[in-house]
Amino acid sequence: MKEVTTNDRLLTVEEAAERLGTGVRFIRRLIAERRIRYVKLGKHVRIADSVLAAYIAERTVEPVRGRRAGYGLVV
């Protein structure tokens, strides 16, 4: 896993949800299930910008190259 640097911007849960285009509940579930790294500052939770970028990169699915034989053809 990539280390969080000191100059990395820390996002609120709301900002992280906006960046991913999801709801706040989804981000809070990721945190509760410890599926994403976060920083606890007292009672506040922050997610480093680089952690969010890594989360996106890990879950990016590459398209399949080439054409499947017979796909969409009526015989």
N, CA, C and O atoms as CSV, one atom per row, in Angstrom:
chain,resi,resn,atom,element,x,y,z
A,1,MET,N,N,0.825,-1.170,0.000
A,1,MET,CA,C,0.000,0.000,0.000
A,1,MET,C,C,0.877,1.243,0.000
A,1,MET,O,O,1.966,1.255,0.573
A,2,LYS,N,N,0.391,2.268,-0.641
A,2,LYS,CA,C,1.131,3.516,-0.727
A,2,LYS,C,C,1.042,4.278,0.593
A,2,LYS,O,O,-0.012,4.330,1.226
A,3,GLU,N,N,2.161,4.864,0.993
A,3,GLU,CA,C,2.189,5.659,2.216
A,3,GLU,C,C,1.497,6.996,1.997
A,3,GLU,O,O,1.571,7.569,0.909
A,4,VAL,N,N,0.840,7.481,3.007
A,4,VAL,CA,C,0.233,8.800,2.975
A,4,VAL,C,C,1.311,9.814,3.324
A,4,VAL,O,O,1.969,9.692,4.357
A,5,THR,N,N,1.495,10.809,2.473
A,5,THR,CA,C,2.504,11.828,2.734
A,5,THR,C,C,1.903,12.953,3.552
A,5,THR,O,O,0.683,13.103,3.619
A,6,THR,N,N,2.765,13.742,4.174
A,6,THR,CA,C,2.290,14.825,5.025
A,6,THR,C,C,1.655,15.956,4.226
A,6,THR,O,O,0.852,16.717,4.766
A,7,ASN,N,N,2.001,16.076,2.957
A,7,ASN,CA,C,1.403,17.147,2.159
A,7,ASN,C,C,0.188,16.653,1.372
A,7,ASN,O,O,-0.325,17.365,0.509
A,8,ASP,N,N,-0.267,15.443,1.666
A,8,ASP,CA,C,-1.447,14.873,1.028
A,8,ASP,C,C,-2.689,15.527,1.630
A,8,ASP,O,O,-2.799,15.644,2.850
A,9,ARG,N,N,-3.616,15.950,0.787
A,9,ARG,CA,C,-4.833,16.610,1.269
A,9,ARG,C,C,-5.750,15.580,1.924
A,9,ARG,O,O,-5.982,14.506,1.370
A,10,LEU,N,N,-6.261,15.909,3.089
A,10,LEU,CA,C,-7.201,15.045,3.802
A,10,LEU,C,C,-8.622,15.506,3.491
A,10,LEU,O,O,-8.968,16.673,3.680
A,11,LEU,N,N,-9.430,14.577,3.016
A,11,LEU,CA,C,-10.801,14.882,2.627
A,11,LEU,C,C,-11.772,14.468,3.721
A,11,LEU,O,O,-11.547,13.483,4.424
A,12,THR,N,N,-12.843,15.220,3.860
A,12,THR,CA,C,-13.915,14.819,4.767
A,12,THR,C,C,-14.674,13.676,4.109
A,12,THR,O,O,-14.483,13.390,2.927
A,13,VAL,N,N,-15.527,13.033,4.873
A,13,VAL,CA,C,-16.344,11.951,4.339
A,13,VAL,C,C,-17.235,12.489,3.218
A,13,VAL,O,O,-17.430,11.822,2.203
A,14,GLU,N,N,-17.766,13.677,3.401
A,14,GLU,CA,C,-18.627,14.292,2.393
A,14,GLU,C,C,-17.856,14.575,1.105
A,14,GLU,O,O,-18.369,14.332,0.013
A,15,GLU,N,N,-16.621,15.087,1.223
A,15,GLU,CA,C,-15.799,15.365,0.047
A,15,GLU,C,C,-15.416,14.070,-0.677
A,15,GLU,O,O,-15.390,14.026,-1.907
A,16,ALA,N,N,-15.122,13.028,0.085
A,16,ALA,CA,C,-14.773,11.740,-0.510
A,16,ALA,C,C,-15.969,11.161,-1.266
A,16,ALA,O,O,-15.814,10.615,-2.358
A,17,ALA,N,N,-17.145,11.281,-0.689
A,17,ALA,CA,C,-18.358,10.792,-1.346
A,17,ALA,C,C,-18.607,11.555,-2.637
A,17,ALA,O,O,-18.974,10.960,-3.650
A,18,GLU,N,N,-18.412,12.850,-2.611
A,18,GLU,CA,C,-18.598,13.665,-3.809
A,18,GLU,C,C,-17.590,13.288,-4.895
A,18,GLU,O,O,-17.933,13.217,-6.076
A,19,ARG,N,N,-16.353,13.049,-4.485
A,19,ARG,CA,C,-15.321,12.680,-5.458
A,19,ARG,C,C,-15.617,11.341,-6.123
A,19,ARG,O,O,-15.365,11.169,-7.316
A,20,LEU,N,N,-16.151,10.390,-5.355
A,20,LEU,CA,C,-16.485,9.086,-5.919
A,20,LEU,C,C,-17.855,9.066,-6.587
A,20,LEU,O,O,-18.199,8.109,-7.282
A,21,GLY,N,N,-18.627,10.113,-6.378
A,21,GLY,CA,C,-19.966,10.154,-6.954
A,21,GLY,C,C,-20.922,9.210,-6.252
A,21,GLY,O,O,-21.829,8.650,-6.868
A,22,THR,N,N,-20.709,9.040,-4.951
A,22,THR,CA,C,-21.555,8.143,-4.159
A,22,THR,C,C,-22.148,8.913,-2.991
A,22,THR,O,O,-21.911,10.109,-2.823
A,23,GLY,N,N,-22.908,8.211,-2.205
A,23,GLY,CA,C,-23.462,8.813,-1.012
A,23,GLY,C,C,-22.501,8.691,0.168
A,23,GLY,O,O,-21.551,7.909,0.141
A,24,VAL,N,N,-22.770,9.476,1.192
A,24,VAL,CA,C,-21.959,9.467,2.405
A,24,VAL,C,C,-22.032,8.106,3.090
A,24,VAL,O,O,-21.046,7.653,3.671
A,25,ARG,N,N,-23.190,7.449,3.026
A,25,ARG,CA,C,-23.351,6.136,3.672
A,25,ARG,C,C,-22.382,5.104,3.106
A,25,ARG,O,O,-21.874,4.262,3.845
A,26,PHE,N,N,-22.121,5.164,1.787
A,26,PHE,CA,C,-21.189,4.222,1.168
A,26,PHE,C,C,-19.784,4.415,1.734
A,26,PHE,O,O,-19.106,3.438,2.051
A,27,ILE,N,N,-19.347,5.657,1.861
A,27,ILE,CA,C,-18.012,5.950,2.405
A,27,ILE,C,C,-17.935,5.497,3.852
A,27,ILE,O,O,-16.947,4.889,4.264
A,28,ARG,N,N,-18.972,5.788,4.622
A,28,ARG,CA,C,-18.981,5.369,6.026
A,28,ARG,C,C,-18.960,3.841,6.152
A,28,ARG,O,O,-18.363,3.308,7.088
A,29,ARG,N,N,-19.606,3.135,5.218
A,29,ARG,CA,C,-19.565,1.668,5.233
A,29,ARG,C,C,-18.163,1.171,4.912
A,29,ARG,O,O,-17.689,0.223,5.538
A,30,LEU,N,N,-17.485,1.799,3.938
A,30,LEU,CA,C,-16.099,1.431,3.629
A,30,LEU,C,C,-15.219,1.585,4.867
A,30,LEU,O,O,-14.358,0.748,5.140
A,31,ILE,N,N,-15.445,2.652,5.603
A,31,ILE,CA,C,-14.664,2.906,6.816
A,31,ILE,C,C,-15.002,1.878,7.889
A,31,ILE,O,O,-14.099,1.308,8.503
A,32,ALA,N,N,-16.277,1.636,8.120
A,32,ALA,CA,C,-16.706,0.690,9.165
A,32,ALA,C,C,-16.201,-0.722,8.886
A,32,ALA,O,O,-15.840,-1.453,9.808
A,33,GLU,N,N,-16.179,-1.103,7.605
A,33,GLU,CA,C,-15.715,-2.440,7.229
A,33,GLU,C,C,-14.207,-2.475,7.011
A,33,GLU,O,O,-13.648,-3.508,6.644
A,34,ARG,N,N,-13.561,-1.345,7.238
A,34,ARG,CA,C,-12.099,-1.195,7.075
A,34,ARG,C,C,-11.635,-1.627,5.684
A,34,ARG,O,O,-10.607,-2.287,5.532
A,35,ARG,N,N,-12.413,-1.242,4.679
A,35,ARG,CA,C,-12.057,-1.537,3.295
A,35,ARG,C,C,-11.277,-0.398,2.667
A,35,ARG,O,O,-10.825,-0.510,1.527
A,36,ILE,N,N,-11.115,0.701,3.397
A,36,ILE,CA,C,-10.352,1.843,2.919
A,36,ILE,C,C,-9.584,2.431,4.101
A,36,ILE,O,O,-10.071,2.438,5.232
A,37,ARG,N,N,-8.379,2.922,3.822
A,37,ARG,CA,C,-7.569,3.516,4.892
A,37,ARG,C,C,-8.112,4.908,5.211
A,37,ARG,O,O,-8.566,5.636,4.329
A,38,TYR,N,N,-8.054,5.248,6.479
A,38,TYR,CA,C,-8.527,6.566,6.899
A,38,TYR,C,C,-7.706,7.062,8.074
A,38,TYR,O,O,-6.965,6.304,8.701
A,39,VAL,N,N,-7.851,8.348,8.360
A,39,VAL,CA,C,-7.143,8.982,9.466
A,39,VAL,C,C,-8.179,9.427,10.478
A,39,VAL,O,O,-9.165,10.071,10.120
A,40,LYS,N,N,-7.964,9.090,11.729
A,40,LYS,CA,C,-8.881,9.475,12.798
A,40,LYS,C,C,-8.253,10.643,13.549
A,40,LYS,O,O,-7.181,10.505,14.139
A,41,LEU,N,N,-8.925,11.796,13.528
A,41,LEU,CA,C,-8.461,12.992,14.225
A,41,LEU,C,C,-9.493,13.330,15.295
A,41,LEU,O,O,-10.452,14.060,15.048
A,42,GLY,N,N,-9.278,12.787,16.480
A,42,GLY,CA,C,-10.288,12.938,17.526
A,42,GLY,C,C,-11.520,12.161,17.120
A,42,GLY,O,O,-11.448,10.953,16.894
A,43,LYS,N,N,-12.664,12.849,17.023
A,43,LYS,CA,C,-13.881,12.181,16.568
A,43,LYS,C,C,-14.089,12.325,15.069
A,43,LYS,O,O,-15.031,11.759,14.514
A,44,HIS,N,N,-13.216,13.081,14.411
A,44,HIS,CA,C,-13.343,13.315,12.975
A,44,HIS,C,C,-12.574,12.267,12.172
A,44,HIS,O,O,-11.504,11.815,12.579
A,45,VAL,N,N,-13.131,11.896,11.040
A,45,VAL,CA,C,-12.510,10.924,10.151
A,45,VAL,C,C,-12.157,11.637,8.857
A,45,VAL,O,O,-12.971,12.378,8.305
A,46,ARG,N,N,-10.940,11.411,8.375
A,46,ARG,CA,C,-10.493,11.997,7.118
A,46,ARG,C,C,-9.891,10.909,6.252
A,46,ARG,O,O,-9.324,9.937,6.751
A,47,ILE,N,N,-10.023,11.088,4.939
A,47,ILE,CA,C,-9.465,10.146,3.980
A,47,ILE,C,C,-8.482,10.905,3.110
A,47,ILE,O,O,-8.825,11.931,2.522
A,48,ALA,N,N,-7.257,10.400,3.030
A,48,ALA,CA,C,-6.224,11.062,2.238
A,48,ALA,C,C,-6.576,10.962,0.754
A,48,ALA,O,O,-7.113,9.956,0.290
A,49,ASP,N,N,-6.262,12.017,0.033
A,49,ASP,CA,C,-6.530,12.082,-1.401
A,49,ASP,C,C,-5.860,10.924,-2.141
A,49,ASP,O,O,-6.448,10.343,-3.053
A,50,SER,N,N,-4.633,10.593,-1.747
A,50,SER,CA,C,-3.907,9.502,-2.414
A,50,SER,C,C,-4.552,8.145,-2.134
A,50,SER,O,O,-4.502,7.255,-2.983
A,51,VAL,N,N,-5.148,7.977,-0.972
A,51,VAL,CA,C,-5.832,6.726,-0.632
A,51,VAL,C,C,-7.061,6.556,-1.516
A,51,VAL,O,O,-7.349,5.455,-1.987
A,52,LEU,N,N,-7.776,7.641,-1.736
A,52,LEU,CA,C,-8.946,7.591,-2.603
A,52,LEU,C,C,-8.548,7.292,-4.047
A,52,LEU,O,O,-9.218,6.522,-4.735
A,53,ALA,N,N,-7.459,7.903,-4.499
A,53,ALA,CA,C,-6.959,7.646,-5.853
A,53,ALA,C,C,-6.544,6.179,-6.002
A,53,ALA,O,O,-6.808,5.564,-7.036
A,54,ALA,N,N,-5.901,5.619,-4.982
A,54,ALA,CA,C,-5.495,4.211,-5.014
A,54,ALA,C,C,-6.718,3.300,-5.011
A,54,ALA,O,O,-6.730,2.281,-5.701
A,55,TYR,N,N,-7.738,3.652,-4.249
A,55,TYR,CA,C,-8.979,2.872,-4.204
A,55,TYR,C,C,-9.625,2.823,-5.587
A,55,TYR,O,O,-10.090,1.772,-6.030
A,56,ILE,N,N,-9.648,3.961,-6.254
A,56,ILE,CA,C,-10.216,4.032,-7.606
A,56,ILE,C,C,-9.382,3.195,-8.569
A,56,ILE,O,O,-9.930,2.436,-9.368
A,57,ALA,N,N,-8.063,3.330,-8.496
A,57,ALA,CA,C,-7.173,2.596,-9.409
A,57,ALA,C,C,-7.294,1.081,-9.215
A,57,ALA,O,O,-7.282,0.332,-10.192
A,58,GLU,N,N,-7.411,0.625,-7.963
A,58,GLU,CA,C,-7.508,-0.809,-7.678
A,58,GLU,C,C,-8.797,-1.422,-8.205
A,58,GLU,O,O,-8.844,-2.614,-8.510
A,59,ARG,N,N,-9.832,-0.616,-8.311
A,59,ARG,CA,C,-11.127,-1.138,-8.718
A,59,ARG,C,C,-11.508,-0.788,-10.151
A,59,ARG,O,O,-12.641,-1.020,-10.573
A,60,THR,N,N,-10.567,-0.232,-10.891
A,60,THR,CA,C,-10.818,0.093,-12.290
A,60,THR,C,C,-10.712,-1.180,-13.122
A,60,THR,O,O,-9.714,-1.897,-13.054
A,61,VAL,N,N,-11.740,-1.447,-13.898
A,61,VAL,CA,C,-11.799,-2.647,-14.725
A,61,VAL,C,C,-11.462,-2.251,-16.156
A,61,VAL,O,O,-12.082,-1.357,-16.732
A,62,GLU,N,N,-10.473,-2.929,-16.714
A,62,GLU,CA,C,-10.064,-2.665,-18.098
A,62,GLU,C,C,-11.043,-3.323,-19.061
A,62,GLU,O,O,-11.563,-4.401,-18.774
A,63,PRO,N,N,-11.297,-2.689,-20.195
A,63,PRO,CA,C,-12.216,-3.285,-21.170
A,63,PRO,C,C,-11.589,-4.499,-21.843
A,63,PRO,O,O,-10.367,-4.612,-21.940
A,64,VAL,N,N,-12.443,-5.399,-22.304
A,64,VAL,CA,C,-11.992,-6.587,-23.009
A,64,VAL,C,C,-11.685,-6.184,-24.446
A,64,VAL,O,O,-12.493,-5.529,-25.105
A,65,ARG,N,N,-10.523,-6.577,-24.918
A,65,ARG,CA,C,-10.137,-6.260,-26.299
A,65,ARG,C,C,-10.580,-7.375,-27.218
A,65,ARG,O,O,-10.646,-8.534,-26.809
A,66,GLY,N,N,-10.879,-7.036,-28.445
A,66,GLY,CA,C,-11.283,-8.040,-29.417
A,66,GLY,C,C,-12.784,-8.217,-29.434
A,66,GLY,O,O,-13.490,-7.703,-28.566
A,67,ARG,N,N,-13.258,-8.926,-30.399
A,67,ARG,CA,C,-14.687,-9.142,-30.565
A,67,ARG,C,C,-15.018,-10.603,-30.316
A,67,ARG,O,O,-14.323,-11.505,-30.782
A,68,ARG,N,N,-16.079,-10.813,-29.583
A,68,ARG,CA,C,-16.511,-12.178,-29.333
A,68,ARG,C,C,-17.181,-12.724,-30.590
A,68,ARG,O,O,-17.962,-12.028,-31.238
A,69,ALA,N,N,-16.875,-13.955,-30.922
A,69,ALA,CA,C,-17.443,-14.587,-32.117
A,69,ALA,C,C,-18.935,-14.801,-31.924
A,69,ALA,O,O,-19.370,-15.343,-30.908
A,70,GLY,N,N,-19.703,-14.376,-32.894
A,70,GLY,CA,C,-21.131,-14.627,-32.881
A,70,GLY,C,C,-21.945,-13.744,-31.970
A,70,GLY,O,O,-23.159,-13.921,-31.871
A,71,TYR,N,N,-21.321,-12.804,-31.305
A,71,TYR,CA,C,-22.040,-11.944,-30.381
A,71,TYR,C,C,-22.963,-11.010,-31.156
A,71,TYR,O,O,-22.505,-10.249,-32.008
A,72,GLY,N,N,-24.217,-11.064,-30.871
A,72,GLY,CA,C,-25.180,-10.157,-31.477
A,72,GLY,C,C,-25.607,-10.548,-32.888
A,72,GLY,O,O,-26.318,-9.785,-33.542
A,73,LEU,N,N,-25.200,-11.688,-33.360
A,73,LEU,CA,C,-25.561,-12.108,-34.704
A,73,LEU,C,C,-26.729,-13.073,-34.652
A,73,LEU,O,O,-26.794,-13.949,-33.789
A,74,VAL,N,N,-27.640,-12.903,-35.578
A,74,VAL,CA,C,-28.771,-13.817,-35.690
A,74,VAL,C,C,-28.458,-14.796,-36.806
A,74,VAL,O,O,-28.149,-14.391,-37.927
A,75,VAL,N,N,-28.538,-16.081,-36.503
A,75,VAL,CA,C,-28.204,-17.099,-37.494
A,75,VAL,C,C,-29.453,-17.745,-38.040
A,75,VAL,O,O,-29.369,-18.631,-38.890
